[in-house]
C-alpha cells in the first residue's frame, strides 16, 4: 500500500469545478473526487505557507511545533509524518517544495552533519528528498531569496535556456518587445510565459513524480509515501501558452467585498487592506489580469493530474495507493479588499481536500462529500493508520479521517482552530505591538467564525449561516456576547490541550503507575510492615560484613 500526497500552493477551494466554479473545468481532479471523498470544510492551521506546511507535516498546531511564519526553522527533533511512517515500515519521499527552514543551530549543537541521513531528514521536514525545489528563485539587490540550489533551474539550463536564473527570465516572465516582462509585475499576467509548456514547473514536477514511482515499481520497493508538492498556482501569476488566454474577464468569479468592510474595520484587517498587496488587489483591472492567469495555472495543473492518474491506472497503482489532493492555503484575489492570504476568511483558510482510499472498506463513500470540520493536521494520523502504524495521540494533534472515508460517523470535533503570527510584518510595528502580541487565533464551528487578536485588540465574529460571504463583523456587537463567550471558552479549552509531552504516551504513563516501589522507592512508609514484604526485601536483613 502506498500514499501519493499531492499539495498545491495557494489553490483556492472554490476554483475547482467540483467545488462549483461555473467556468473552470478540472475533470481529472473531479474524477478523483468521484473515486473518493471530498471534504467541504477543510481548514489549514495557518494562512501562511511555511507555518501551514509544518502543521501538515508534523500533524501539530503552529504553537506546538513553533513555526509561526515563513523562514522560521522547524526545531530539531520535531516528529514528522516521515518519522511516523518509517516506524510503520513505509518510506517517505519529497518531490517539490516544502518551505522548510532547517534548524542549523540545533543540528550543530547536537553534532548532526547536515549531509548525513539523519541530518538531511531533519533539514527536509522528515522527507527523503527525491527532488526539493521551493520554486521561489527571486533575486534582488542583496542576492537570492533562496540560497539553496535549484534543481528546476538546472533542468532549464540542460534544456538550453540561457542565463544564471532561467526561472526568473523564462518560466516566470513573458516578453515585451525585446525585454523581459516579469511575472512579478501583475500587469504582465495576461502574457504567455516565455517557456515551452512542457518545460514549465508543473509538468516538470509531474514528470519527476512519475519517474519516482516508476523507479519504485521497477525496483520492487516496499510501501512508499510520495509527497508531490507543486509550486503553482502560487504567484508570480503567469502561465505558458496555451493556458495564458484560455480564460478572460467573463470567467472571473464576482468579487466578494463591501464598502461597509472599510468602515470602522478591525485594526489588523484595516492594516492588511491598506498595505501594498491589499491596495493593488482592490483594483478591478488587477483582478481581471491576474485571475484568468491563476485559472490557467489551475487548468494546467488539472491536465497534469490527468498524466499522473493515467500512470497510476496503467501500472495498477491506483488499486493500492491512497491519493490526496489539497493545498497549503488559499488566495484572496481581491475578495475583502485583500490579496495573498494572512487572515481567516474562507478564500484564505479553507482549502480543497479530496481523499481517495483504495481499500474495499471505502467503496460505500466513493463520490461523496463530507461536511465535517476537518483540519490539515488530520492527514498525518490518517496516513499512519493507512500504513498500519499504531496511533500516537500524545504527538499527533490531528484526528484520523479513516472513519469518514469508510462511511462511519465518528465522534468528532465541534470546532476547528487556526493561528497566525504577523510579528514579522510592518503592521506589527504600525499597531505598536510587541512581537509576542502580534498573534491571531481563529475558532470556527458549524455556524460561527471567530477571531481573537492578542495585544488588547477587539475580536472579530462572522455568522456564516446568515452572512456566508463574511462581510459583517459582529465582534463588537453587544447582541452576540453569548456567542463570543462560547468561542473564548473553546479557545481556552484548546489552549489547555496537552501538546508538549511528546516523549511519553498516556499508555506508558498508565503502565508505569505505582512501579517505583518495585525499584526500591518507598515514600511515606512508616515501617516495613506497612507495605508488602516483597517491596522491602532489599531494605531488610543483617548488616553486610566487610
Buried (B, 14 or more C-beta within 10 A) or exposed (E): BBBBBBBBBBBBBBBBBBBEBEBBBBBBBBBBBBBBBBBBBBBBBBBBBBBBBBBBBBBBBBBBBBBBBBEBBBEBEBBBBBBBBBBBEBBBBBBBBBBBBBBEEBBEEEEBEEEEEEBBBBBBBBBBBBBBBBBBBBEEEEEBEBEEEBBBBEBBBEBEBEEEBBBBBBBBBBBEEEEBBBBBBBEBBBBBBBBEBEBBBBBBBBBBBBEBBEEBEEEEEEBBBBBBBBBBBBBBBBBBBEBBBBBEEEBBBEBBBEEEBBEEBBBBBBBBBBBEBBBBBBEEEBBBBBBBBBBBBBBBBBBBBBBBBEBBEEBEBBEEBBBBBBBBBBBBBBBBBBBBBBBBBBBBBBBBBBBBBBBEEBEEBBEBBBEBBBBBBBBBBBBBBBBEBEBBBBBBBBBBBBBBBBEEEEEEBEBBBBBBBBBBBEBBEEBEBEEEBBBBBBBBBEEBBBBBBBBEBBBBBBBBEEEEBBBBBBBBEEEBEEBBEBBBEBBEEBEEEEBEEBEEBEEEEEEEEEEEBEEEEBEEEEEBEEBEEEBBEEEEEEEEEE
